[in-house]
Amino acid sequence: MKTKSNLLLLSTLLGGLLFTFLFWKERLALNLLIYSIYLLAITFINPDVIKSTKLKIYGLAHLLAAILVVINNSDLSLVTYYISLLLFIGFGHQQQIRTIFTAFLAAILQMVTVPFNAIKQLSQISMGNVSLKPFFTLIKYIFVPVIIVILFSCLYAAANHVFAHYAETILTHIGDFLDQLLHFFFKDLSFERIMHLCFGLVLTGGLLLAFFDKSLEKAELKCKEQLHRIRRSLGQKTIWYNIAKTFTGNLLTRKMALKTEYIVGVISFAALNLLLLMLNTIDITTLWFGYEPTGNFSGELHQGTNSLIFSIVMAMAVILYYFRGNLNFYPKSKTLRALAYAWMVQNFILIISVFIRDGYYIEFHGLTHKRIGVLVFATLCIIGLATVYCKVAKHKTIFYLFKVNGNVWFVLLLAFTFINWDVLIVKYNLNHVDTVSIDPYYLTSLSEKTLPILDKNRSKIHPSNNNDSEIAKVDQPEEALMRKLDQRIGYFKERYHQESWLSWNLQDWNTAKYFDLNKK
């Protein structure tokens, strides 16, 4: 046990040093891949971690996410990287967890509790006959009061500006003293670099040192994927039953409650089906076939899209409410089940209407991140409806929905990260500039990986005076727009020459190649 603790602590120390070497004043790119390889190697070397198939899958998924950061270097790739890392850590140290949501929460809990994990590991170290446990026990007693004092100091500083001034002065003097002390012994080191190293140690420790409390894992193990009929005796009354009985008296028995819920459900689903049938009929006749854009085309398509998406989510919530328990096993529930299926189909038709609305918008106004987001969210709604159908048809629990949908969402997140969205948006809009009303101010605000395409297609970028952008309000908006583009290109050239190989990524390299920067 002591040998294992020593190896983990040594790995944390080396990881902290590697962290400050890789990320100090560098962009997130190739350095993230190197750091991930180190974390994966230490995790799989750790004898306490079971090398299950699930862990290997999430390890490969995280490695793929790190590679995609180097290839695409987009905000989405970074988000995917962090999520995949936390999932790998969560499943690595608590492998009986079954959903990505619990694994994510477990990883966050492990990161937050890293001081306690470190103290537990350090207290197991001994030098000969001398044990360090009493020393770290004393630190444990001091650590919690210090955290409490810091927390309340921040609250008091936010409430009183005089207190905040004194607190800032004290912290400034302490920082200056530590900086001078550091420079006295190590002239080449700065206080900021030391803090960066400490952050690396804490982060690496949070990723490698497992949290010793398995309560979260044990709590999830109690969750079942299959619904079972729960028979309660007359003496077992829930708090909701007692509240309902206050208003209904003795009319509400357990059997009558289920029958009443069934009747209310049938009436509700029948009314909702008629209501949605009217809406779908209007959409099919006016939107699906023979649609003619009017003067307020943009507002017409925008109006109701968010409401439709929200209504689809609420529809799934209503279905989950009625099929949450014993109503699934009610002998006369076939009518309710048929109405629920019909409503699912109608909601699927409603999702098609959302696709068509967004498709018209893209056809006439081009691609943007928000319009792509609507397509992605509508796709997730289709997946959600499919899993809700499985839940109702096969008597599954809500936990089953979380498990399946979580895995599907993570796979889709990885799949979407393969696409370079900024480049796709710029290429599509500029290739359809004759038929699409593009927003040049939006296109020139996208990431630096789009600079070669924008520079190559300057003649297609025409500003519009109807735009709310500050550039559109100047006397010569086209010149101002080109000047903004030149400034961004100049900033990229300056930044590219200042970075080391640790910040290398394929998109920057391609952009630099276009501007002949790799030869210098």
C-alpha positions in Angstrom: 0.0 0.0 0.0 2.8 2.4 0.9 4.6 1.6 -2.4 1.4 2.3 -4.4 1.0 5.6 -2.5 4.6 6.6 -3.2 4.2 5.8 -6.9 1.1 7.9 -7.2 2.6 10.8 -5.3 5.7 10.7 -7.5 3.5 10.5 -10.6 1.6 13.6 -9.4 4.8 15.5 -8.8 6.1 14.6 -12.3 2.7 15.4 -13.8 2.8 18.9 -12.1 6.3 19.6 -13.5 5.2 18.3 -16.9 2.1 20.5 -16.7 4.1 23.7 -16.1 6.5 22.8 -18.9 3.8 22.1 -21.4 1.3 24.9 -20.7 3.3 27.9 -19.4 2.4 30.8 -21.8 1.4 28.3 -24.5 -1.8 27.8 -26.5 -3.8 24.5 -26.0 -2.8 22.2 -28.8 -0.1 19.5 -29.1 0.7 20.0 -25.4 -2.8 18.7 -24.4 -2.1 15.5 -26.4 1.2 15.0 -24.6 -0.4 15.6 -21.2 -3.2 13.2 -21.9 -0.8 10.4 -23.0 0.9 10.9 -19.6 -2.4 10.7 -17.7 -3.5 7.6 -19.6 -0.2 5.9 -19.1 -0.2 6.5 -15.3 -3.9 5.5 -15.0 -3.3 2.2 -16.8 -0.1 1.5 -14.8 -1.9 2.1 -11.5 -2.6 -1.4 -10.0 -5.7 -0.1 -8.2 -7.4 0.7 -11.5 -9.2 -2.2 -13.1 -8.4 -2.3 -16.8 -12.0 -3.1 -18.0 -13.3 -2.8 -21.5 -15.3 0.2 -20.6 -12.2 2.0 -19.3 -10.3 1.2 -22.5 -13.2 2.6 -24.6 -13.3 5.8 -22.7 -9.5 6.0 -22.7 -9.5 5.7 -26.5 -12.3 8.2 -26.7 -10.3 10.7 -24.7 -7.2 10.1 -26.8 -9.2 10.7 -29.9 -10.5 13.9 -28.4 -7.0 15.1 -27.7 -5.9 14.2 -31.3 -8.9 16.2 -32.6 -7.7 19.2 -30.6 -4.4 19.1 -32.5 -6.2 18.6 -35.9 -9.1 21.0 -35.6 -8.2 23.2 -32.6 -11.7 24.5 -32.2 -13.7 25.5 -29.1 -15.9 22.4 -29.6 -12.8 20.1 -29.7 -11.6 21.7 -26.4 -15.0 21.1 -24.8 -15.0 17.5 -26.0 -11.5 17.1 -24.6 -12.4 18.2 -21.1 -15.7 16.2 -21.0 -13.9 13.0 -22.3 -11.1 13.5 -19.7 -13.6 13.8 -16.8 -15.5 10.8 -18.0 -12.3 8.7 -18.3 -11.3 9.8 -14.7 -14.8 9.1 -13.4 -15.1 5.7 -14.9 -11.5 4.9 -14.1 -11.7 5.2 -10.4 -15.4 4.1 -9.9 -16.0 1.6 -12.6 -19.3 0.3 -11.4 -20.8 3.6 -12.4 -23.1 3.2 -15.5 -24.1 6.6 -16.7 -21.8 9.4 -18.0 -23.7 11.9 -15.8 -22.7 10.1 -12.6 -19.1 9.6 -14.0 -18.9 13.3 -14.7 -20.1 14.2 -11.2 -17.7 11.6 -9.6 -14.8 13.2 -11.5 -15.8 16.7 -10.4 -16.1 15.4 -6.8 -12.6 13.9 -7.1 -11.2 17.2 -8.4 -12.8 19.2 -5.5 -11.6 16.8 -2.8 -8.0 16.6 -4.1 -6.5 18.1 -0.9 -8.1 15.4 1.2 -6.9 12.7 -1.2 -3.4 14.1 -1.2 -3.3 14.3 2.6 -4.5 10.7 2.9 -1.8 9.5 0.4 1.0 11.6 2.1 0.0 10.4 5.6 0.8 6.8 4.5 4.4 7.7 3.8 7.0 6.7 6.3 10.8 7.3 6.5 12.2 4.3 8.4 10.5 4.2 11.7 9.3 7.8 11.4 5.7 8.1 10.2 4.4 11.3 8.6 0.8 10.6 9.6 0.8 12.8 12.8 2.1 15.8 10.8 -0.5 15.5 8.1 -3.2 14.9 10.7 -2.3 18.3 12.1 -2.5 19.8 8.6 -5.9 18.3 8.1 -7.1 20.0 11.3 -5.8 23.4 10.0 -6.9 23.0 6.3 -10.7 23.1 6.9 -10.6 26.3 9.2 -8.4 28.0 6.6 -10.8 27.2 3.8 -13.7 28.5 5.9 -11.8 31.7 6.8 -11.0 32.3 3.1 -14.7 31.7 2.1 -16.1 34.2 4.6 -13.4 36.7 3.9 -14.5 36.7 0.2 -18.1 37.2 1.3 -17.3 40.0 3.7 -15.1 41.7 1.0 -18.0 41.6 -1.4 -20.3 43.1 1.3 -18.0 45.9 2.5 -15.6 47.9 0.3 -13.5 49.1 3.2 -12.9 45.5 4.3 -12.2 44.6 0.7 -9.5 47.3 0.5 -7.8 46.1 3.7 -8.0 42.5 2.5 -6.5 43.4 -0.9 -3.7 45.3 0.8 -2.8 42.4 3.1 -2.8 40.0 0.1 -0.7 42.3 -1.9 1.9 42.6 0.8 2.0 38.8 1.3 2.4 38.3 -2.4 5.2 40.9 -2.6 7.0 39.2 0.3 6.7 35.8 -1.2 7.9 37.1 -4.6 10.9 38.8 -3.0 11.7 35.7 -1.0 11.5 33.6 -4.1 13.8 35.9 -6.1 16.3 35.9 -3.2 16.8 32.2 -3.6 15.9 31.7 -7.2 16.4 34.7 -9.4 15.1 33.1 -12.6 11.8 32.0 -11.1 8.7 34.1 -10.7 5.9 33.8 -8.2 3.4 33.4 -11.1 5.4 30.4 -12.4 5.4 28.8 -8.9 1.6 29.3 -8.7 1.3 27.7 -12.2 3.3 24.7 -11.0 1.1 24.4 -7.9 -2.0 24.5 -10.1 -0.5 21.8 -12.2 0.2 19.7 -9.1 -3.4 20.1 -7.8 -4.9 19.4 -11.2 -2.8 16.3 -11.8 -3.4 15.1 -8.3 -7.2 15.5 -8.8 -6.9 13.4 -12.0 -4.7 10.6 -10.5 -5.6 10.3 -6.8 -8.9 8.5 -6.4 -11.5 9.8 -4.0 -11.8 7.2 -1.2 -15.5 7.7 -0.7 -17.6 5.4 -3.0 -21.0 6.7 -1.9 -21.9 8.0 -5.3 -21.1 4.7 -6.9 -23.1 2.8 -4.3 -26.1 5.1 -4.7 -26.2 4.6 -8.5 -26.0 0.8 -8.1 -29.4 1.0 -6.5 -30.9 2.4 -9.7 -32.7 -0.1 -11.9 -33.2 -0.1 -15.6 -36.4 -2.2 -15.6 -39.7 -1.0 -14.1 -41.3 -3.4 -11.6 -44.8 -3.1 -10.1 -44.6 -1.9 -6.6 -47.3 -3.2 -4.3 -47.8 -1.1 -1.1 -49.9 -2.1 1.8 -52.6 0.2 3.1 -50.3 1.2 5.9 -47.6 2.5 3.5 -48.6 6.0 2.4 -46.4 8.4 0.6 -46.3 12.1 1.4 -48.1 12.8 -1.9 -50.9 10.5 -1.0 -51.4 12.2 2.3 -51.4 15.7 0.7 -54.0 14.4 -1.9 -56.1 12.9 0.8 -56.3 16.3 2.6 -58.2 17.6 -0.4 -60.1 14.5 -1.6 -60.8 12.8 1.7 -61.7 9.1 1.6 -62.6 9.2 -2.1 -59.0 8.6 -2.9 -58.0 4.9 -2.5 -54.9 3.4 -3.9 -56.8 1.6 -6.6 -59.0 4.6 -7.4 -55.8 6.8 -7.6 -54.4 4.6 -10.4 -57.7 4.5 -12.2 -58.2 8.3 -11.9 -54.6 8.9 -13.2 -55.4 6.6 -16.1 -58.6 8.6 -17.0 -56.9 11.9 -16.6 -54.0 10.6 -18.8 -56.4 9.4 -21.6 -58.3 12.8 -21.6 -55.0 14.7 -21.6 -53.3 12.8 -24.4 -56.5 12.8 -26.5 -56.8 16.6 -26.2 -53.0 17.1 -26.8 -53.2 14.9 -29.9 -56.1 17.0 -31.3 -54.2 20.2 -30.5 -51.0 19.0 -32.1 -52.9 17.6 -35.1 -54.2 21.1 -35.9 -50.6 22.5 -35.7 -49.1 19.8 -37.8 -51.9 20.2 -40.4 -51.1 23.9 -40.6 -47.4 23.3 -41.0 -47.8 20.6 -43.6 -50.1 22.6 -45.8 -48.3 26.0 -45.4 -44.6 25.0 -44.7 -44.0 21.6 -46.2 -45.5 22.2 -49.6 -45.7 25.4 -51.7 -44.0 27.6 -49.1 -43.5 31.1 -50.4 -41.2 33.5 -48.3 -42.8 36.8 -47.4 -41.3 40.2 -46.6 -40.9 39.2 -42.9 -39.2 35.9 -43.8 -36.6 36.0 -41.1 -39.0 36.8 -38.3 -41.5 34.3 -39.6 -39.0 31.4 -39.4 -37.6 32.6 -36.1 -41.0 33.0 -34.6 -42.0 29.8 -32.8 -38.8 27.7 -33.5 -37.7 27.9 -29.9 -41.2 27.3 -28.7 -41.6 24.2 -30.9 -38.3 22.8 -29.5 -39.4 23.5 -26.0 -42.8 21.9 -26.6 -41.1 18.7 -27.8 -39.1 18.6 -24.6 -42.2 19.2 -22.6 -44.0 16.5 -24.5 -41.4 13.9 -23.5 -41.6 15.1 -19.9 -45.4 14.6 -19.9 -45.0 11.0 -21.3 -42.4 10.2 -18.7 -44.7 11.5 -15.9 -47.6 9.3 -16.9 -45.5 6.2 -17.5 -43.3 6.6 -14.4 -44.7 3.8 -12.3 -47.6 1.4 -11.8 -49.6 2.9 -14.6 -47.4 0.8 -17.0 -49.0 -2.3 -15.5 -52.6 -1.2 -15.4 -54.7 -3.8 -17.3 -56.7 -1.2 -19.3 -53.7 1.0 -20.3 -53.8 0.0 -24.0 -55.8 3.1 -24.9 -53.5 5.4 -23.0 -50.4 3.7 -24.5 -51.9 4.1 -28.1 -52.6 7.8 -27.5 -49.0 8.2 -26.2 -47.6 6.5 -29.3 -49.7 8.7 -31.5 -48.4 11.8 -29.7 -44.8 10.6 -30.2 -45.4 10.3 -33.9 -47.0 13.7 -34.1 -44.0 15.2 -32.2 -41.7 13.5 -34.7 -43.7 15.3 -37.5 -43.2 18.5 -35.5 -39.5 17.9 -35.5 -39.5 17.6 -39.2 -41.2 21.0 -39.4 -38.3 22.4 -37.3 -35.8 20.9 -39.8 -37.7 22.4 -42.7 -37.9 25.9 -41.1 -34.2 25.8 -40.3 -33.4 24.4 -43.8 -35.3 27.4 -45.4 -33.4 29.8 -43.2 -30.0 28.3 -44.2 -31.1 28.3 -47.9 -31.8 32.0 -47.8 -29.5 33.4 -45.1 -26.6 30.9 -45.0 -25.0 28.8 -42.2 -24.3 30.0 -38.7 -23.5 28.3 -35.5 -27.0 28.9 -34.1 -28.7 27.4 -37.2 -26.4 24.4 -37.0 -27.3 24.2 -33.3 -31.0 24.0 -34.1 -30.3 21.0 -36.4 -28.3 19.3 -33.8 -30.9 19.9 -31.0 -33.7 18.6 -33.3 -31.6 15.5 -34.0 -31.2 15.0 -30.2 -35.0 15.3 -29.8 -35.5 12.5 -32.4 -33.1 10.3 -30.4 -34.9 11.3 -27.2 -38.3 10.4 -28.6 -36.9 7.0 -29.8 -35.6 6.2 -26.3 -38.9 7.4 -24.7 -40.7 5.0 -27.0 -38.4 2.2 -25.8 -39.1 3.2 -22.2 -42.9 3.0 -22.6 -42.9 -0.1 -24.8 -40.5 -2.1 -22.7 -41.3 -0.7 -19.2 -37.9 0.9 -18.7 -37.0 3.4 -16.0 -35.9 7.0 -16.3 -32.5 5.8 -15.3 -32.4 3.8 -18.5 -33.1 7.0 -20.4 -30.3 8.8 -18.8 -27.9 5.9 -19.4 -28.8 5.4 -23.1 -29.1 9.1 -24.0 -25.9 10.0 -22.2 -23.9 7.5 -24.2 -25.5 8.6 -27.5 -24.9 12.3 -26.7 -21.2 11.6 -26.0 -20.8 9.6 -29.2 -22.4 12.4 -31.2 -20.2 15.0 -29.4 -17.1 13.1 -30.6 -18.6 12.7 -34.1 -19.4 16.5 -34.4 -15.9 17.3 -33.2 -14.5 15.7 -36.4 -16.1 18.6 -38.4 -14.3 21.9 -38.7 -17.5 24.0 -38.3 -16.0 27.5 -38.8 -14.4 26.4 -42.1 -17.6 24.7 -43.2 -19.6 27.8 -42.5 -17.3 30.2 -44.3 -16.9 27.8 -47.3 -20.7 27.2 -47.6 -21.6 30.9 -47.4 -19.0 32.1 -49.8 -19.8 29.3 -52.3 -23.4 30.3 -52.3 -22.9 34.1 -52.1 -25.1 34.6 -55.2 -28.1 32.9 -53.7 -27.5 33.4 -49.9 -27.8 36.7 -48.0 -24.6 36.3 -46.0 -23.4 38.4 -43.1 -19.7 39.4 -43.8 -19.2 40.8 -40.3 -20.2 37.4 -38.8 -17.9 35.5 -41.2 -14.9 37.8 -40.5 -15.4 37.3 -36.7 -14.9 33.5 -36.9 -11.6 31.7 -35.8 -8.2 32.3 -37.4 -8.4 29.0 -39.3 -10.8 30.7 -41.7 -8.4 33.5 -42.6 -7.0 31.8 -45.8 -10.5 31.3 -47.2 -11.5 34.9 -46.4 -8.3 36.3 -47.8 -8.8 34.2 -51.0 -12.4 35.4 -51.4 -12.1 39.1 -50.6 -14.1 40.0 -53.7 -17.1 38.0 -52.4 -17.2 39.8 -49.1 -19.5 42.8 -49.4 -20.7 44.7 -46.4 -24.3 45.7 -46.0 -25.4 49.0 -44.5 -28.5 47.4 -43.0 -26.3 45.5 -40.6 -26.1 46.6 -37.0 -22.3 46.2 -36.9 -20.1 49.1 -36.0 -18.2 48.6 -39.3 -21.4 49.0 -41.3 -22.1 52.5 -39.7 -18.8 54.0 -41.0 -18.6 56.0 -44.3 -16.6 53.3 -46.2 -17.7 50.0 -44.6 -16.0 47.8 -47.2 -12.6 49.4 -46.6 -13.1 49.1 -42.8 -14.1 45.4 -43.2 -10.9 44.7 -45.3 -8.9 46.6 -42.7 -10.3 44.5 -39.9 -9.4 41.4 -41.9 -5.8 42.6 -42.5 -5.5 43.4 -38.8 -6.5 39.8 -37.9 -4.0 38.4 -40.4 -1.3 40.6 -38.9 -2.2 39.5 -35.4 -2.0 35.8 -36.4 1.4 36.3 -38.0 2.7 38.0 -34.9 1.3 35.3 -32.6 2.5 32.4 -34.7 6.1 33.5 -34.6 6.0 33.8 -30.8 4.8 30.3 -30.1 6.8 27.1 -29.6 6.3 23.6 -30.9 4.1 22.9 -27.9 1.4 25.1 -29.4 1.5 23.4 -32.7 -1.8 22.4 -34.4 -2.8 21.5 -37.9 -5.1 24.5 -38.5 -2.5 27.1 -37.5 0.1 25.2 -39.6 -2.2 25.3 -42.6 -2.9 29.0 -42.1 0.8 29.8 -41.7 1.5 27.7 -44.8 -0.9 29.8 -46.8 0.8 33.1 -45.7 4.3 31.6 -46.2 5.2 31.8 -42.5 6.6 28.2 -42.2 9.6 29.1 -44.3 10.8 31.8 -41.9 
